């Protein structure tokens, strides 16, 4: 038996998933540490090296996710979801920071972001992973949760069970307390719509985005603590007595963090080198392939939650991930660049990066508009996926000029759809802003109980 109440003990078996995840991470961790420390190690070709380091990041991300879930026993519910989301996308931060730091080094040496010897633009790569990961999360992750949740309900009905409390008629509902996530994502999105008009991502932008994230965490800290419903490895850790539980959580965070530090730079370099060896555009590799490695553990965990008929928590975790990526991640990139380049000029944005920021912000605006009714319908999820698929296909099959036209058209379509959705639910929009910013969480929980 495994429980999560304070002071409880667990008699469950040691989870096999934990050593499996660590074993997946060890080869990449050793190779990365060996390169840093000058120890003997095999010299792998770029594609194999990228695969080994990518697998290590996936294994470490699973360990991070379990540790963050187990930490829910000791922090408030809303803050726990934010912590889980932040830890799950820590590999994304690591990869982005590597590219941004390298861009700063090039800028410091040349006074501008000149192309590397292999033709790759270091400043473009710095933002490619971030914009790609954000669009994958919303365009694939959110619709995937709705699809998997619907499958979970269908399986439950066939087995003679009931519907999920948060999934009905192909729609996943969010708890009223998730209004905070929707509102802060909306605020960050409104500010991000100004980024395509800039020539650099500055420290002022960093201050705005980091402040939004700090306000978001402060708001969630006001939520009351609740006993979480954990499963698997997280339940085994969370069911231990306080001292042992916190020791396991800290150890898991430390091990996973060290693995990511040892592998992130090598994964990024291996990915770029693979593009050169295969003749594939580096920007597309960094934008679409790297996020698959860094986001996959989070998507897998979300799907498992949805299959367990906990779709609200599943979509809530992905929503929180989007918030911290669209605030803290974007905000810290100019800081990393400034430290690397020893300049306050800001991370340069060329025309291609401004177009990428435009469609990422437009997609985010449409996503927020779909959630003002605190639910994601099958129709909304389908629209997110189809529009993402169109732009994804255009980016890998069409030339840069044609792709820019597609981006402008899709961005305008995102904006029109968002305007229509916000107009349709204008009364609900005002209410969700109030609930997300000032309504006490206790009142929101009573509202959820009545529903």
Buried (B, 14 or more C-beta within 10 A) or exposed (E): EBBBEEEBEBEBEEBEBBEEBBEBBEBBBBBBBBBEEEEEEEEBEBBEBBBBBBBBBBBBBBBBBBBBBBBBBBBBBBBBBBBBBBBBBBBBBBBBBBBBBBBBBBBEEEEEBEEBEEEBBBBBBBBBBBBBBBBBBBBBBBBBBBBBBBBBBEEBEEEEEEBBBBBBEBBBBBBBBBBBBBBBBBBBBEBBBEBBEBEBBBBEBBEBBBEBBEBBBEBBEEBEBEEBBBBBBBBBBBBBEEEEBBEBBEEBBEBBBBBBBBBBBBBBBBBBBBBBEEEBBBBBBBBBBBBBBBBBBBBBBBBBBBBBBBBBBBBBBBBBBBBBBBBBBBBBBBBBBBEBBEBEBBBBBEEBBBBBBBBBBBBBBBBBBBBBBBBBBBEBBBBBBEBBEBBBEBBEEEEEEEBBEBBBBBBEBBBEBBEEBBEEBEEEBEBBBEBBBEBEBEEBBEBBEEE
